[in-house]
Amino acid sequence: MSTKPVAPIAHLEQKVFYSVLATAVCVAGLILLFIGWHLSRNSGPNWVVLLAQSVPVLLLLPGLWQKYYRSYSWLCFLMLVYFVKAVDGAFTSTANWTDGVFVFLTSSLFISAMLAARWLQRMQKR
């Protein structure tokens, strides 16, 4: 049983670079958003909630740093959970601009991680 040869993708290294960069920027933005939410609470920061929100993303950082395409795939699955929470928060009566930023970051992070996972996998097959 032979495998089909994969068609080359033009400018693959450049696409990988920009998708990995976009993923890193969105992850940093998401973590900063979580920290900002918890530091600006009227009742004071709740560190347990901050850790519960941040740790799943932070656990994937070593794999993202080493550019394992499976870590980017897992990040996509994780972003689905965050996206559901973000959309739910954006449509409540108490929503503010940070909820819109949360939706934007989770959507952007999902797309960039999905593209990075696909292109990193293709780069490894070469």
Phi and psi in radians as a Rosetta constraint file:
Dihedral C 1 N 2 CA 2 C 2 CIRCULARHARMONIC -1.770 0.35
Dihedral N 2 CA 2 C 2 N 3 CIRCULARHARMONIC 2.638 0.35
Dihedral C 2 N 3 CA 3 C 3 CIRCULARHARMONIC -1.612 0.35
Dihedral N 3 CA 3 C 3 N 4 CIRCULARHARMONIC 2.575 0.35
Dihedral C 3 N 4 CA 4 C 4 CIRCULARHARMONIC -1.260 0.35
Dihedral N 4 CA 4 C 4 N 5 CIRCULARHARMONIC 2.449 0.35
Dihedral C 4 N 5 CA 5 C 5 CIRCULARHARMONIC -1.210 0.35
Dihedral N 5 CA 5 C 5 N 6 CIRCULARHARMONIC 2.457 0.35
Dihedral C 5 N 6 CA 6 C 6 CIRCULARHARMONIC -1.505 0.35
Dihedral N 6 CA 6 C 6 N 7 CIRCULARHARMONIC 2.451 0.35
Dihedral C 6 N 7 CA 7 C 7 CIRCULARHARMONIC -1.256 0.35
Dihedral N 7 CA 7 C 7 N 8 CIRCULARHARMONIC 2.438 0.35
Dihedral C 7 N 8 CA 8 C 8 CIRCULARHARMONIC -1.209 0.35
Dihedral N 8 CA 8 C 8 N 9 CIRCULARHARMONIC 2.568 0.35
Dihedral C 8 N 9 CA 9 C 9 CIRCULARHARMONIC -1.823 0.35
Dihedral N 9 CA 9 C 9 N 10 CIRCULARHARMONIC 2.239 0.35
Dihedral C 9 N 10 CA 10 C 10 CIRCULARHARMONIC -1.179 0.35
Dihedral N 10 CA 10 C 10 N 11 CIRCULARHARMONIC 2.399 0.35
Dihedral C 10 N 11 CA 11 C 11 CIRCULARHARMONIC 0.994 0.35
Dihedral N 11 CA 11 C 11 N 12 CIRCULARHARMONIC 0.728 0.35
Dihedral C 11 N 12 CA 12 C 12 CIRCULARHARMONIC -1.079 0.35
Dihedral N 12 CA 12 C 12 N 13 CIRCULARHARMONIC -0.751 0.35
Dihedral C 12 N 13 CA 13 C 13 CIRCULARHARMONIC -1.090 0.35
Dihedral N 13 CA 13 C 13 N 14 CIRCULARHARMONIC -0.694 0.35
Dihedral C 13 N 14 CA 14 C 14 CIRCULARHARMONIC -1.181 0.35
Dihedral N 14 CA 14 C 14 N 15 CIRCULARHARMONIC -0.698 0.35
Dihedral C 14 N 15 CA 15 C 15 CIRCULARHARMONIC -1.133 0.35
Dihedral N 15 CA 15 C 15 N 16 CIRCULARHARMONIC -0.723 0.35
Dihedral C 15 N 16 CA 16 C 16 CIRCULARHARMONIC -1.094 0.35
Dihedral N 16 CA 16 C 16 N 17 CIRCULARHARMONIC -0.786 0.35
Dihedral C 16 N 17 CA 17 C 17 CIRCULARHARMONIC -1.004 0.35
Dihedral N 17 CA 17 C 17 N 18 CIRCULARHARMONIC -0.867 0.35
Dihedral C 17 N 18 CA 18 C 18 CIRCULARHARMONIC -1.233 0.35
Dihedral N 18 CA 18 C 18 N 19 CIRCULARHARMONIC -0.609 0.35
Dihedral C 18 N 19 CA 19 C 19 CIRCULARHARMONIC -1.239 0.35
Dihedral N 19 CA 19 C 19 N 20 CIRCULARHARMONIC -0.656 0.35
Dihedral C 19 N 20 CA 20 C 20 CIRCULARHARMONIC -1.174 0.35
Dihedral N 20 CA 20 C 20 N 21 CIRCULARHARMONIC -0.714 0.35
Dihedral C 20 N 21 CA 21 C 21 CIRCULARHARMONIC -1.104 0.35
Dihedral N 21 CA 21 C 21 N 22 CIRCULARHARMONIC -0.781 0.35
Dihedral C 21 N 22 CA 22 C 22 CIRCULARHARMONIC -1.102 0.35
Dihedral N 22 CA 22 C 22 N 23 CIRCULARHARMONIC -0.671 0.35
Dihedral C 22 N 23 CA 23 C 23 CIRCULARHARMONIC -1.114 0.35
Dihedral N 23 CA 23 C 23 N 24 CIRCULARHARMONIC -0.777 0.35
Dihedral C 23 N 24 CA 24 C 24 CIRCULARHARMONIC -1.106 0.35
Dihedral N 24 CA 24 C 24 N 25 CIRCULARHARMONIC -0.728 0.35
Dihedral C 24 N 25 CA 25 C 25 CIRCULARHARMONIC -1.125 0.35
Dihedral N 25 CA 25 C 25 N 26 CIRCULARHARMONIC -0.742 0.35
Dihedral C 25 N 26 CA 26 C 26 CIRCULARHARMONIC -1.195 0.35
Dihedral N 26 CA 26 C 26 N 27 CIRCULARHARMONIC -0.661 0.35
Dihedral C 26 N 27 CA 27 C 27 CIRCULARHARMONIC -1.118 0.35
Dihedral N 27 CA 27 C 27 N 28 CIRCULARHARMONIC -0.779 0.35
Dihedral C 27 N 28 CA 28 C 28 CIRCULARHARMONIC -1.083 0.35
Dihedral N 28 CA 28 C 28 N 29 CIRCULARHARMONIC -0.741 0.35
Dihedral C 28 N 29 CA 29 C 29 CIRCULARHARMONIC -1.095 0.35
Dihedral N 29 CA 29 C 29 N 30 CIRCULARHARMONIC -0.694 0.35
Dihedral C 29 N 30 CA 30 C 30 CIRCULARHARMONIC -1.144 0.35
Dihedral N 30 CA 30 C 30 N 31 CIRCULARHARMONIC -0.781 0.35
Dihedral C 30 N 31 CA 31 C 31 CIRCULARHARMONIC -1.133 0.35
Dihedral N 31 CA 31 C 31 N 32 CIRCULARHARMONIC -0.725 0.35
Dihedral C 31 N 32 CA 32 C 32 CIRCULARHARMONIC -1.121 0.35
Dihedral N 32 CA 32 C 32 N 33 CIRCULARHARMONIC -0.635 0.35
Dihedral C 32 N 33 CA 33 C 33 CIRCULARHARMONIC -1.119 0.35
Dihedral N 33 CA 33 C 33 N 34 CIRCULARHARMONIC -0.757 0.35
Dihedral C 33 N 34 CA 34 C 34 CIRCULARHARMONIC -1.061 0.35
Dihedral N 34 CA 34 C 34 N 35 CIRCULARHARMONIC -0.782 0.35
Dihedral C 34 N 35 CA 35 C 35 CIRCULARHARMONIC -1.126 0.35
Dihedral N 35 CA 35 C 35 N 36 CIRCULARHARMONIC -0.764 0.35
Dihedral C 35 N 36 CA 36 C 36 CIRCULARHARMONIC -1.062 0.35
Dihedral N 36 CA 36 C 36 N 37 CIRCULARHARMONIC -0.724 0.35
Dihedral C 36 N 37 CA 37 C 37 CIRCULARHARMONIC -1.034 0.35
Dihedral N 37 CA 37 C 37 N 38 CIRCULARHARMONIC -0.789 0.35
Dihedral C 37 N 38 CA 38 C 38 CIRCULARHARMONIC -1.358 0.35
Dihedral N 38 CA 38 C 38 N 39 CIRCULARHARMONIC -0.476 0.35
Dihedral C 38 N 39 CA 39 C 39 CIRCULARHARMONIC -1.389 0.35
Dihedral N 39 CA 39 C 39 N 40 CIRCULARHARMONIC -0.386 0.35
Dihedral C 39 N 40 CA 40 C 40 CIRCULARHARMONIC -1.701 0.35
Dihedral N 40 CA 40 C 40 N 41 CIRCULARHARMONIC 0.138 0.35
Dihedral C 40 N 41 CA 41 C 41 CIRCULARHARMONIC -1.191 0.35
Dihedral N 41 CA 41 C 41 N 42 CIRCULARHARMONIC 2.479 0.35
Dihedral C 41 N 42 CA 42 C 42 CIRCULARHARMONIC -1.153 0.35
Dihedral N 42 CA 42 C 42 N 43 CIRCULARHARMONIC -0.602 0.35
Dihedral C 42 N 43 CA 43 C 43 CIRCULARHARMONIC -1.530 0.35
Dihedral N 43 CA 43 C 43 N 44 CIRCULARHARMONIC 0.118 0.35
Dihedral C 43 N 44 CA 44 C 44 CIRCULARHARMONIC 1.609 0.35
Dihedral N 44 CA 44 C 44 N 45 CIRCULARHARMONIC 2.849 0.35
Dihedral C 44 N 45 CA 45 C 45 CIRCULARHARMONIC -1.206 0.35
Dihedral N 45 CA 45 C 45 N 46 CIRCULARHARMONIC 2.485 0.35
Dihedral C 45 N 46 CA 46 C 46 CIRCULARHARMONIC -1.923 0.35
Dihedral N 46 CA 46 C 46 N 47 CIRCULARHARMONIC 1.727 0.35
Dihedral C 46 N 47 CA 47 C 47 CIRCULARHARMONIC -1.203 0.35
Dihedral N 47 CA 47 C 47 N 48 CIRCULARHARMONIC -0.480 0.35
Dihedral C 47 N 48 CA 48 C 48 CIRCULARHARMONIC -1.164 0.35
Dihedral N 48 CA 48 C 48 N 49 CIRCULARHARMONIC -0.764 0.35
Dihedral C 48 N 49 CA 49 C 49 CIRCULARHARMONIC -1.155 0.35
Dihedral N 49 CA 49 C 49 N 50 CIRCULARHARMONIC -0.736 0.35
Dihedral C 49 N 50 CA 50 C 50 CIRCULARHARMONIC -1.032 0.35
Dihedral N 50 CA 50 C 50 N 51 CIRCULARHARMONIC -0.771 0.35
Dihedral C 50 N 51 CA 51 C 51 CIRCULARHARMONIC -1.152 0.35
Dihedral N 51 CA 51 C 51 N 52 CIRCULARHARMONIC -0.709 0.35
Dihedral C 51 N 52 CA 52 C 52 CIRCULARHARMONIC -1.099 0.35
Dihedral N 52 CA 52 C 52 N 53 CIRCULARHARMONIC -0.594 0.35
Dihedral C 52 N 53 CA 53 C 53 CIRCULARHARMONIC -1.364 0.35
Dihedral N 53 CA 53 C 53 N 54 CIRCULARHARMONIC -0.664 0.35
Dihedral C 53 N 54 CA 54 C 54 CIRCULARHARMONIC -1.565 0.35
Dihedral N 54 CA 54 C 54 N 55 CIRCULARHARMONIC -0.616 0.35
Dihedral C 54 N 55 CA 55 C 55 CIRCULARHARMONIC -1.034 0.35
Dihedral N 55 CA 55 C 55 N 56 CIRCULARHARMONIC -0.745 0.35
Dihedral C 55 N 56 CA 56 C 56 CIRCULARHARMONIC -1.008 0.35
Dihedral N 56 CA 56 C 56 N 57 CIRCULARHARMONIC -0.691 0.35
Dihedral C 56 N 57 CA 57 C 57 CIRCULARHARMONIC -1.240 0.35
Dihedral N 57 CA 57 C 57 N 58 CIRCULARHARMONIC -0.745 0.35
Dihedral C 57 N 58 CA 58 C 58 CIRCULARHARMONIC -1.148 0.35
Dihedral N 58 CA 58 C 58 N 59 CIRCULARHARMONIC -0.506 0.35
Dihedral C 58 N 59 CA 59 C 59 CIRCULARHARMONIC -1.150 0.35
Dihedral N 59 CA 59 C 59 N 60 CIRCULARHARMONIC -0.444 0.35
Dihedral C 59 N 60 CA 60 C 60 CIRCULARHARMONIC -1.491 0.35
Dihedral N 60 CA 60 C 60 N 61 CIRCULARHARMONIC -0.202 0.35
Dihedral C 60 N 61 CA 61 C 61 CIRCULARHARMONIC -1.001 0.35
Dihedral N 61 CA 61 C 61 N 62 CIRCULARHARMONIC -0.734 0.35
Dihedral C 61 N 62 CA 62 C 62 CIRCULARHARMONIC -1.045 0.35
Dihedral N 62 CA 62 C 62 N 63 CIRCULARHARMONIC -0.730 0.35
Dihedral C 62 N 63 CA 63 C 63 CIRCULARHARMONIC -1.196 0.35
Dihedral N 63 CA 63 C 63 N 64 CIRCULARHARMONIC -0.627 0.35
Dihedral C 63 N 64 CA 64 C 64 CIRCULARHARMONIC -1.167 0.35
Dihedral N 64 CA 64 C 64 N 65 CIRCULARHARMONIC -0.696 0.35
Dihedral C 64 N 65 CA 65 C 65 CIRCULARHARMONIC -1.097 0.35
Dihedral N 65 CA 65 C 65 N 66 CIRCULARHARMONIC -0.660 0.35
Dihedral C 65 N 66 CA 66 C 66 CIRCULARHARMONIC -1.524 0.35
Dihedral N 66 CA 66 C 66 N 67 CIRCULARHARMONIC 0.040 0.35
Dihedral C 66 N 67 CA 67 C 67 CIRCULARHARMONIC 1.057 0.35
Dihedral N 67 CA 67 C 67 N 68 CIRCULARHARMONIC 0.782 0.35
Dihedral C 67 N 68 CA 68 C 68 CIRCULARHARMONIC -1.425 0.35
Dihedral N 68 CA 68 C 68 N 69 CIRCULARHARMONIC 2.155 0.35
Dihedral C 68 N 69 CA 69 C 69 CIRCULARHARMONIC -1.133 0.35
Dihedral N 69 CA 69 C 69 N 70 CIRCULARHARMONIC -0.455 0.35
Dihedral C 69 N 70 CA 70 C 70 CIRCULARHARMONIC -1.210 0.35
Dihedral N 70 CA 70 C 70 N 71 CIRCULARHARMONIC -0.559 0.35
Dihedral C 70 N 71 CA 71 C 71 CIRCULARHARMONIC -1.141 0.35
Dihedral N 71 CA 71 C 71 N 72 CIRCULARHARMONIC -0.661 0.35
Dihedral C 71 N 72 CA 72 C 72 CIRCULARHARMONIC -1.185 0.35
Dihedral N 72 CA 72 C 72 N 73 CIRCULARHARMONIC -0.626 0.35
Dihedral C 72 N 73 CA 73 C 73 CIRCULARHARMONIC -1.146 0.35
Dihedral N 73 CA 73 C 73 N 74 CIRCULARHARMONIC -0.740 0.35
Dihedral C 73 N 74 CA 74 C 74 CIRCULARHARMONIC -1.138 0.35
Dihedral N 74 CA 74 C 74 N 75 CIRCULARHARMONIC -0.612 0.35
Dihedral C 74 N 75 CA 75 C 75 CIRCULARHARMONIC -1.091 0.35
Dihedral N 75 CA 75 C 75 N 76 CIRCULARHARMONIC -0.658 0.35
Dihedral C 75 N 76 CA 76 C 76 CIRCULARHARMONIC -1.069 0.35
Dihedral N 76 CA 76 C 76 N 77 CIRCULARHARMONIC -0.805 0.35
Dihedral C 76 N 77 CA 77 C 77 CIRCULARHARMONIC -1.074 0.35
Dihedral N 77 CA 77 C 77 N 78 CIRCULARHARMONIC -0.726 0.35
Dihedral C 77 N 78 CA 78 C 78 CIRCULARHARMONIC -1.115 0.35
Dihedral N 78 CA 78 C 78 N 79 CIRCULARHARMONIC -0.676 0.35
Dihedral C 78 N 79 CA 79 C 79 CIRCULARHARMONIC -1.143 0.35
Dihedral N 79 CA 79 C 79 N 80 CIRCULARHARMONIC -0.425 0.35
Dihedral C 79 N 80 CA 80 C 80 CIRCULARHARMONIC -1.097 0.35
Dihedral N 80 CA 80 C 80 N 81 CIRCULARHARMONIC -0.696 0.35
Dihedral C 80 N 81 CA 81 C 81 CIRCULARHARMONIC -1.157 0.35
Dihedral N 81 CA 81 C 81 N 82 CIRCULARHARMONIC -0.803 0.35
Dihedral C 81 N 82 CA 82 C 82 CIRCULARHARMONIC -1.117 0.35
Dihedral N 82 CA 82 C 82 N 83 CIRCULARHARMONIC -0.638 0.35
Dihedral C 82 N 83 CA 83 C 83 CIRCULARHARMONIC -1.124 0.35
Dihedral N 83 CA 83 C 83 N 84 CIRCULARHARMONIC -0.738 0.35
Dihedral C 83 N 84 CA 84 C 84 CIRCULARHARMONIC -1.057 0.35
Dihedral N 84 CA 84 C 84 N 85 CIRCULARHARMONIC -0.765 0.35
Dihedral C 84 N 85 CA 85 C 85 CIRCULARHARMONIC -1.138 0.35
Dihedral N 85 CA 85 C 85 N 86 CIRCULARHARMONIC -0.690 0.35
Dihedral C 85 N 86 CA 86 C 86 CIRCULARHARMONIC -1.139 0.35
Dihedral N 86 CA 86 C 86 N 87 CIRCULARHARMONIC -0.781 0.35
Dihedral C 86 N 87 CA 87 C 87 CIRCULARHARMONIC -1.166 0.35
Dihedral N 87 CA 87 C 87 N 88 CIRCULARHARMONIC -0.695 0.35
Dihedral C 87 N 88 CA 88 C 88 CIRCULARHARMONIC -1.044 0.35
Dihedral N 88 CA 88 C 88 N 89 CIRCULARHARMONIC -0.766 0.35
Dihedral C 88 N 89 CA 89 C 89 CIRCULARHARMONIC -1.203 0.35
Dihedral N 89 CA 89 C 89 N 90 CIRCULARHARMONIC -0.573 0.35
Dihedral C 89 N 90 CA 90 C 90 CIRCULARHARMONIC -1.236 0.35
Dihedral N 90 CA 90 C 90 N 91 CIRCULARHARMONIC -0.417 0.35
Dihedral C 90 N 91 CA 91 C 91 CIRCULARHARMONIC -1.782 0.35
Dihedral N 91 CA 91 C 91 N 92 CIRCULARHARMONIC 0.223 0.35
Dihedral C 91 N 92 CA 92 C 92 CIRCULARHARMONIC -1.479 0.35
Dihedral N 92 CA 92 C 92 N 93 CIRCULARHARMONIC 2.880 0.35
Dihedral C 92 N 93 CA 93 C 93 CIRCULARHARMONIC -1.270 0.35
Dihedral N 93 CA 93 C 93 N 94 CIRCULARHARMONIC -0.309 0.35
Dihedral C 93 N 94 CA 94 C 94 CIRCULARHARMONIC -1.748 0.35
Dihedral N 94 CA 94 C 94 N 95 CIRCULARHARMONIC 0.278 0.35
Dihedral C 94 N 95 CA 95 C 95 CIRCULARHARMONIC -1.160 0.35
Dihedral N 95 CA 95 C 95 N 96 CIRCULARHARMONIC 2.561 0.35
Dihedral C 95 N 96 CA 96 C 96 CIRCULARHARMONIC -2.338 0.35
Dihedral N 96 CA 96 C 96 N 97 CIRCULARHARMONIC -2.969 0.35
Dihedral C 96 N 97 CA 97 C 97 CIRCULARHARMONIC -1.114 0.35
Dihedral N 97 CA 97 C 97 N 98 CIRCULARHARMONIC -0.490 0.35
Dihedral C 97 N 98 CA 98 C 98 CIRCULARHARMONIC -1.180 0.35
Dihedral N 98 CA 98 C 98 N 99 CIRCULARHARMONIC -0.493 0.35
Dihedral C 98 N 99 CA 99 C 99 CIRCULARHARMONIC -1.186 0.35
Dihedral N 99 CA 99 C 99 N 100 CIRCULARHARMONIC -0.655 0.35
Dihedral C 99 N 100 CA 100 C 100 CIRCULARHARMONIC -1.150 0.35
Dihedral N 100 CA 100 C 100 N 101 CIRCULARHARMONIC -0.684 0.35
Dihedral C 100 N 101 CA 101 C 101 CIRCULARHARMONIC -1.116 0.35
Dihedral N 101 CA 101 C 101 N 102 CIRCULARHARMONIC -0.677 0.35
Dihedral C 101 N 102 CA 102 C 102 CIRCULARHARMONIC -1.091 0.35
Dihedral N 102 CA 102 C 102 N 103 CIRCULARHARMONIC -0.770 0.35
Dihedral C 102 N 103 CA 103 C 103 CIRCULARHARMONIC -1.091 0.35
Dihedral N 103 CA 103 C 103 N 104 CIRCULARHARMONIC -0.793 0.35
Dihedral C 103 N 104 CA 104 C 104 CIRCULARHARMONIC -1.074 0.35
Dihedral N 104 CA 104 C 104 N 105 CIRCULARHARMONIC -0.794 0.35
Dihedral C 104 N 105 CA 105 C 105 CIRCULARHARMONIC -1.146 0.35
Dihedral N 105 CA 105 C 105 N 106 CIRCULARHARMONIC -0.740 0.35
Dihedral C 105 N 106 CA 106 C 106 CIRCULARHARMONIC -1.176 0.35
Dihedral N 106 CA 106 C 106 N 107 CIRCULARHARMONIC -0.676 0.35
Dihedral C 106 N 107 CA 107 C 107 CIRCULARHARMONIC -1.146 0.35
Dihedral N 107 CA 107 C 107 N 108 CIRCULARHARMONIC -0.825 0.35
Dihedral C 107 N 108 CA 108 C 108 CIRCULARHARMONIC -1.117 0.35
Dihedral N 108 CA 108 C 108 N 109 CIRCULARHARMONIC -0.704 0.35
Dihedral C 108 N 109 CA 109 C 109 CIRCULARHARMONIC -1.160 0.35
Dihedral N 109 CA 109 C 109 N 110 CIRCULARHARMONIC -0.707 0.35
Dihedral C 109 N 110 CA 110 C 110 CIRCULARHARMONIC -1.059 0.35
Dihedral N 110 CA 110 C 110 N 111 CIRCULARHARMONIC -0.842 0.35
Dihedral C 110 N 111 CA 111 C 111 CIRCULARHARMONIC -1.138 0.35
Dihedral N 111 CA 111 C 111 N 112 CIRCULARHARMONIC -0.819 0.35
Dihedral C 111 N 112 CA 112 C 112 CIRCULARHARMONIC -1.163 0.35
Dihedral N 112 CA 112 C 112 N 113 CIRCULARHARMONIC -0.672 0.35
Dihedral C 112 N 113 CA 113 C 113 CIRCULARHARMONIC -1.202 0.35
Dihedral N 113 CA 113 C 113 N 114 CIRCULARHARMONIC -0.635 0.35
Dihedral C 113 N 114 CA 114 C 114 CIRCULARHARMONIC -1.124 0.35
Dihedral N 114 CA 114 C 114 N 115 CIRCULARHARMONIC -0.792 0.35
Dihedral C 114 N 115 CA 115 C 115 CIRCULARHARMONIC -1.147 0.35
Dihedral N 115 CA 115 C 115 N 116 CIRCULARHARMONIC -0.727 0.35
Dihedral C 115 N 116 CA 116 C 116 CIRCULARHARMONIC -1.087 0.35
Dihedral N 116 CA 116 C 116 N 117 CIRCULARHARMONIC -0.737 0.35
Dihedral C 116 N 117 CA 117 C 117 CIRCULARHARMONIC -1.079 0.35
Dihedral N 117 CA 117 C 117 N 118 CIRCULARHARMONIC -0.785 0.35
Dihedral C 117 N 118 CA 118 C 118 CIRCULARHARMONIC -1.150 0.35
Dihedral N 118 CA 118 C 118 N 119 CIRCULARHARMONIC -0.801 0.35
Dihedral C 118 N 119 CA 119 C 119 CIRCULARHARMONIC -1.291 0.35
Dihedral N 119 CA 119 C 119 N 120 CIRCULARHARMONIC -0.573 0.35
Dihedral C 119 N 120 CA 120 C 120 CIRCULARHARMONIC -1.160 0.35
Dihedral N 120 CA 120 C 120 N 121 CIRCULARHARMONIC -0.684 0.35
Dihedral C 120 N 121 CA 121 C 121 CIRCULARHARMONIC -1.117 0.35
Dihedral N 121 CA 121 C 121 N 122 CIRCULARHARMONIC -0.726 0.35
Dihedral C 121 N 122 CA 122 C 122 CIRCULARHARMONIC -1.159 0.35
Dihedral N 122 CA 122 C 122 N 123 CIRCULARHARMONIC -0.651 0.35
Dihedral C 122 N 123 CA 123 C 123 CIRCULARHARMONIC -1.132 0.35
Dihedral N 123 CA 123 C 123 N 124 CIRCULARHARMONIC -0.625 0.35
Dihedral C 123 N 124 CA 124 C 124 CIRCULARHARMONIC -1.239 0.35
Dihedral N 124 CA 124 C 124 N 125 CIRCULARHARMONIC -0.477 0.35
Dihedral C 124 N 125 CA 125 C 125 CIRCULARHARMONIC -1.328 0.35
Dihedral N 125 CA 125 C 125 N 126 CIRCULARHARMONIC -0.281 0.35
